[in-house]
Amino acid sequence: MKKLPLAIETFAEIRENNYLYIDKTEHILRMVQSAKANFLSRPGRFGKSLLLDTMQQLFEGNQALFEGLYIANKWDWLTKYPVIKLDFSSGSVSNREELDRRMHQLLANNQQRLGLEFAPCEDSINYFEQLIRETHHHYQQKVVVLLDEYDRNILDNLNTPKSANGILSGLKGLYSVLKAQDAHIHFIFMTGITKSTKVKLFSGINQLVDISLDQRFSDICGFTQVELETQMAEHLSGVDWQQLRDWYGGYQFLGTEIFNPYAVMLFAAKDKQYRSYWFETGRPSFLLRLLQRHRYFLPDFEQLEVSDDILDSFDVEHINPVTLMFQKGYLALDKVYTDELGEQSYKLKIPNRDVRSALGNQLIAGYASIEEESKTLRQNLYRALSDGDLPALKHELIYIFDLIPWRSYKLQIIEEFKGFYTSVAYAFFSNINATVIPESTRNRVQIDMTVMLGDYIYVMEFKRDERKEFTPFEPNPALVQLKEKAYGEKYRHSGKTVFYVGLIFNSHERRLVQMDWEPLEPSPSLS
C-alpha cells in the first residue's frame, strides 16, 4: 500500500518515494493544448501547489517521473522549457514595500536556479522583465511562467484595506510584465483562491482563460469517487461511501462531485475517524467581521441563489461575503440552471459536514461569543431535539441566549439587525447536523425556520418584543401565527411528529423571554 503524501506538495518527492499520486496529467495536457494563459481558482488545501509543481517537472522534461501516468507517451520529451515559478503561498507581507522585497527575492531565487548571470534591476517589475528576456536568450527557448497563490498576500491583509490595495497595486505591475513580454513566453498558468475580475488585476495578461468553472477541468484538483475507489481502495477499505460523501464530498465545479483531498487523506491516515480536517486552523476572523458588518442572516446559507457576477468577482473595496465564502470553499455549487431572464444562475450550499460543523463552531464563537461551553450546549440541544423534549429545548435555548455577553449584542447593533436571534439559533442547530430550512428569509420582520432531527420536525417562529417591561403574552403571538398560516401542513404526512414552536425575544432584556409549543394534530382518519 502506497504512503499518503500528507503535507507533501513536491511532485518529484511523491513519485520517487512511492507516495500515492492521483493522476491529473490528462487535465494538464488538455489545458496546455487549449490556451496559452490559464487561471484556476480553488479553495485552500485542494492541491493547487502540487499541480503547479507537476507542471514544472513536465515542462522541464523530467520524463522518468511520469512513467506509468496518462501523459507519459503523449508529451514531447525532446523539447524542454525553462520555467520561472513565483510561489506566493509562503511568507508574509503587510505592505507594498515588503511585497517588493518578497518579489525581488522570488525573482533572485529563479535566476539562481536557472543559472543566469546578470546584474538584476533594483525594481522588481523591471527585474521580472529582465529575467524573462535573459532566460529566453540563454536557453534559446520561450519561457513557461507559473504563479502559485497569486492572491495570498491580498487575502492576508483584508483587515487593512490600505495595505491590501497597496499590495494589489504592486501585483498589478508585476503581472503587467507578462503582456509586455508575450513574445518571450510559451505558457502561463496562475492559481489562487479569489478571482479579481472587477479590479482588473489580470488586465495586463493577454487572453487569460479562466478554467475555474470549466467542465473540462472540473476535477483537475480534488478527488472523484471513481479515483478514490480505484486508487485509494486499500486506504479506504470498508468505508461507507455515503457517509464519506456527507463528510468530505459535496464540491462540484460544473462537473462531477469532488471530495476534499486534504480531508480524505487525513481521514484515511487517522484510522478513518470522521471529524473536521480541512477547515482552516484558527478562526476566520475577517470573514466573521464581514458577515457581522453586512448584518448577514445566517439561515440564508441554506437557500442561496446567485448569478455569475457574484461567483466571479472579488473587489477589495466592496467584498461580498457570499463571494468570499464560495471562493474559499465554505460554500459550493448545488445546482446550475437558467432563470426566467435566460441568464445562468447558481444555487449554493454548505458542501459537507466537515465544513458545516467547523463553520458552525466559528459562527457560534463570532456571533454569540460562546466557546468554552459550546460542545456541551450542542450535545444538550441534540438530545432535546432528537427526543422531542420541548421543556429541555426551552431550557437550553434560554440558557444559550443568557450566556451571550452584552458586548455581542452591541456588536450586532441588535436594534438594526432583527435576524440576530435566528442567526444564533441557526448556528447551533446546523452544527448538530440537524436539517435547517428557512421558510421565509425575504421578510425580515417575521422569520420562520424549520428544524428536522430524527423523528421530529420543529416549525419555529421568531418574534421580537420591544416593551421595556416584559409580561408574557397570552396567547403567544408567534404560536398563533404559525397555526393561522398553517406552516406545518406540508409536513403533516411526513410520518414524523411535528411541533409548532413560538419564540419571543425581548430587545431590552436581550434574551429569550417566552417559548410555547403545540403538536400539529394528526389528520382525522377517514371512515
N, C-alpha and C positions, 0 to 999 in steps of 0.2 A: 504494500500500500504506500503510495507516494506521500511525502510530507506536505503539510499545508503551509503555504507561503505567507504566514502571518507577519504583517509589518515589513514585507519584502516587496519592493517596487522596482527591482533591478532584474530585467529580463534574463541577462546572462547568468546571474546567480541562481535563478529559478531553474533554468534549463541545464546548467552544469552540475547541479546538486540534487537532482531527482525530486524537485518540488512539483506539486500539481500545477499544471498550466491549462486553463480553459482556452482552447484555440480560437482566437479572434482574427486570425490573419486573412480570412476570406473577406471580412469587412474592410480591413486595411487596404487590400488590393483593390477592392471596389472603389474606395474613397480616392486612392491615388489615381485611378483611371478616370474618375468622374470630373474632378476640378483641380485647379492649381492651388487654390487657397480655401481652406475649410476651417470652420469653427464648431466646437462641440461644447454644449453646456450640460453638465450633470452634477448631481449633489456631491458633497464631500464623501470620501471613502467608497467611491464607486469604481475605482480602477483607472482613473484618467492618467495618473502619473506612470503606471505600468504600461499603458497603451502608448504613451509618448516614447518611453524608453525602448519598447519593442520596435517602434518605427525608426528610431535612431539606429539600432542594430541592423535593421533591414536595409536602410539606405547606405550604411557603411559597408554593407556586403558581407556580414558575418554569417556565411551560409551554414556553417556547422550547427549553429544554434537553432536553425529552423528545420532540421531533419525530422521527417515524420509529420510536419504540420501542413495545412492546406496549401500554403503558398510555396512550399519547397521546390516544386517543379514548374512553377508559373512565374517566377521572378527572374529578371535578367541579372544574374550574379556577376557578370563580367563588367557591368557598369556600376561604379561606386560614386557616391556623392558625399562631399564634405557637409557636415551638419553643425549648425550653430543652434545651441539649445539654451534657452533662457528659462530657468526654473524659479518662479516666484513663490513656490509653495513653502519654502523655508525662509527663516529670517523674519525680522520685524522692523518696519519703518513707521514713523509717526508724522513725518512732514516731507516736503519736497526735497529739502537738502539731503535728508537721509536716503530718500529714494534715488537721488542722483548718485550718491556714493555706492548704493547697492547695485544699481545698473552698471556702473563703471566696473565694479568687482566681477559681476557676472560676465561682462564682455572680456575682461582680462583673463578670467578662467578659460573661456573659449579660445582666446588667442593662444594661450599656453598649450592647451590640449591639441590644437590644430598645428602646433609647431611653427607659428608665424613670427617672424622677426621684423617689427616695425615700431616706430615711436608712436604711441597712441595719442590721439587728441585728448585734451583735458575734458572737453564737453562730451557727455555720454552719447548724445544724439549724433554728433559728428564721428565719434568713435565707432558707433554701430555702423554707419555708412562705410567708414574706412575698413572695418572688419569684413563686411560683406564683399567689398571690391577686392581686397587683398586675398581673401580666401579663394574667390573665383580665379584670380590671376595665378595664385600659387598652385592650385590643383588642376587648373585648366578644365574645370567642371563647375557648372552652376551649383548654387548653394541651396541646401534644404534648411529652412528655419522652423524650429519647433519652440512654442511658447507654452509653458505649463502654468496653470492657475494665474492667468493674466490679472485677475481682479482681487487677488488675495490681500494686497496692501490697501485697496479701497475698502473692502469689507471690514478689515481690521480697524478702520478709522471712521466708521459711520457715526459714532457718537460725537465726533468733532467735525462737522461739515466743512469747516475751513481747511482742515488738514486733508480731508478726503478730496476736496476739489483741487487742492494743490497737487496731490498725488495724481489725480485724474489728468490734470494738465500736463504733467511730466510724462505720463504714459502715452498721451495723445502724440506728443512729439516723437517719442520712441517708435510708435507704430507707424507714424507718417513716413519713416525711413523706408518701410517696405514698399511703398508705392514708388518712391524716387529710385529705388534700386531694383526695380522689377526685372530689368534686363539681366541682372546677375543672379536671379533667384529661380530655382527649379520648382520648389514646392513649399507651401506654408501650411502649418497646422497649429491651431491655438485651442486651448481648453480653459474652462473657467466654470464658475457656478452661475454667475449672472450674465444677462445679455444687455449690453449698454447701447441699445439702438437709439434711444432718444437723445443721449448725449453725443452720439455720433463718434464714439471712441475709435471705431474702425473705419471711419470715412476715408482714411488715408490708404487703405488696402484695396487694391483693385479686385472687384468682384468676389469678395469674401462670401463663401457659401455656408450658410448656417444649416448644419445637419442634425441639430438637436431634436427636432420633431420631424425627422425624415424616416419613413417606414423602412427604407433600405438599411438604415443604421440603428434601428430601434434597440437592438441588443448588442451593440458594439461594446458596451460596458455593462457589468452586471451579469447574472446567470439566469438562463431559462430553465424550466423544469426538465426539459429534454437533456440539457447539458449536465444538470445535477444527477439525473437518473443514469446517465451513461458514463460520465467522467468523475463523479463523486460517489458512485454507488457504494463502494466499500465504506466510505466515511459516514454515509447516511443510511446504512442498512437498518431495516426495521422501523424507519421513520414513518410517521403518519403525515402523508403529503398535504392533506388539507390543513392540518394543524401548522405545519411548516409554512404553508402559504399564508395562513391567517397571521402568523407572527412576523414573517420576513419577506413576503411577496407583496403583491398589490401595486407595483410600479408598472407603468407602460408609457412608451414614448411613440405612440401611434403604431405600435406593433404588438408582438406577443408579450405576455406578462413577464416581468423581470423581478428576480429576487435580489435583495441587497447582498452583494458578495461578501462584504466585511462581516455582516451579521451572521450569514450562513456558515462561514468558515470558523468563526468563534464558537458558534453553536456546536459544530462538529468537534472542535477541539476541546470543548468543556463538557464532554460526556453527554452531549445532546440535551442540555438543560435550557429550557425556554426562559428567556429573560431579555431585557433591553440591552442590546450590544452596540447598535450603531449610533444611537442618539449622542450628540456631541457632549463631550466632557464639560461639566460646569453649566451654569445657567445661561441661556442665550439672552443676555440682559438687554441688548439693543432691540431685539425682536419684541420682548415683553414691553419695553417702554413704547415701542411703536404701536403695538396693539392698544395700550392704555391711552396713548395720545389721540388715537383715532376713535376712542370710545367703542372699541370693537366688540360686537355682540358675539360671544364665543359659539353659541349654538349654530351660527351661520356656517361653521365649518362642515356641518352635516349636509348642506344643500347649496353649495357654491356653484354658480354657473357664470362663466366669464367668456370674454371674447379674446381674439388673437392678441390685441394690443396689451391686455393685462398680463398675459403669459410672457410676451416677448420683451417688454420694456423694463428698463431699470434706470431710474433717474435719481441721482444722489440728492438733488434738491427736493424731490417730491416722491418719496418711496411709498409705494402701495404695499401694505403688509401682506396681501394675498400674493402679489408678485414675488416678494422675497421668500415667503413660505413655500411656494411652488418650486422656485429655482433652487432652494436649499434642501428640498426633499421632504419637508413636513407635510406637504400636500402633493397629491398625484392625480393624473388623469383617470377619470372613471368612465366617461362616455364622451364621444365626439359626435356632433350632429349639426345639421343645417337648420338654422332658425327661420322664423316666418319672414325675415328680411332677406333670406337667401345667403346669409353670412354664416361662416363656420363658428360654432360655439363649443364650449367645453364644460362638462360637469366635473368638478373636482371632489376629492375625498381625502381623508387621512388614510394613508396606504395600508397600515397594518398595526398589530398590537404593540410591536416594538416602539413605533413612533407614538401611538396613541397613549400608551402607558407613561412613557418618559415625558412627553409633551404635557400630559395632564399634571404630572408632578410639578413641572415648571410653572404651569399656569396657576396651580393652587398656591405655590410659593409667591408668584408675582402678583396675582390679583388679591389673594387673601392673606398673604404674609404668614401662612401656616406651613411649617416644615417639620418640626420635631414630632408632632402628633399625627402627621398626615397618614402614615400607614395604618395606625390603629383606627383612625376615623374611617378610612376607606374599608377596612375589614368589617367594622360595625355596620356601615351603610350596606355593604354587600349582604350581610346576614339578614338585616331588616328587610331589604327589598326581595331577596330570594325566598324568604319565609312568609312574605305577606304580612309582616308585623308592623302595622301602621303606628301604634304607640311608640315602638322603638325607633321607627323612622323619624317621627316628630322629635323625639328626644335628641337624636343625633344631629338633625338639621338645626335645631335651636342651639345646641352646643357649638356646632361649627360656626354659625354666624356670630355667636357671642365671643368666640375666640379671635375674630378679626379685629386687629387694633384700629383705633380711630384714625390713625395716620393713613391707613389704607383707604378708608372712605374719603378722606381729604384728597388723597392722590387721585382717586377716580372722579372727583368733583361730582359726588353722587347725585346732587340735585339736577345735574345736566345729563347724567348717564343712567337712564332708567333701566338699562339692561344689566346693571352690575350684579344684582342678586341672582338673576337667572344664569349669568355667566359663571358665577362661583359654583352654583349648583351643577351646571353642566360640566365644569372641570372635574368635580368629584364623581359624578355619575359616569362620565365617559371613561374615567380612569379605573373603574371596576369592571370594565368590559360589558357594561350594560348597553343595550341599543337605545340611542337617544334620537328622537325625531322632533325637531322644532316644527310645530304645526303651522305657525304663522309668524314670520320674522319681519314682515313688511310693516306691521302695525306695532310701533314701539310702546304704545300706551298699554295695550293688553297683549301679553305674551303667553303663549301656551307651549307646553313641552310634554311629550310622551316618553316615558322611560319603561323599557321592557327588560325583565330579567327573570329567567326561569319560567315558572308557571304563572307569572303575574305581569299585568300591564297597569301602569300608573299614568293617568291623564291629568296633567297638572296645569293649574292656572296661577300665575304670579301677579299679585296686585300690591300697589304701594299706597299706604295710608299716610297722609301728611298732617294729621291732627297733632297738636303739641301734647295733648294728654290722651293717650290711647285707652279706649274701652272696647271690649270685644264686640264684634258685630254679631247680630242675631237676626236673620241667618247670615252666614259667611257669603259676601257678595261674589267672591271668586268661585265658590262652590255652586252658587246659584247660576252664574254664567255658564259654567261647564254643563250643567243639567239642561238649561234652557237652549243652549246651542247644540246639545247632544253630540259633543265632540267624540264621545266614546262609542257611538253606534257602529262605526266602521270595524270595531274590534269585538262586537257582540258575539259573533260566531267563530271566534279565533280558537275556542277551546281552552282559553286561559281566563283566570279571574281578573276582572277589570275594576279598578278603583278610580273614582273621581277624587282629586286632592286639591283643595283650595288653600293657598298660602298668602298671608298678609304680612307685609313688611312695613314697619313704621320708620319714616325718614328722620324723625327726631331722635327716637331711641336707637335707631340704626341696628335693628335686629329683627328676627322673625318673631312676631308677636301673636300670631294666630294661625293654626293649621287644623282644618277639618276635612273629613273624608266620608265618602259613602260608596258602597259597592254598586256597580251597574247591575241592576236586577236582570236576571236572565229572561229571555222572551217566554211568554206563556206558551205552554205546549199546546199544539193543535189537536183537537179531539177528532 
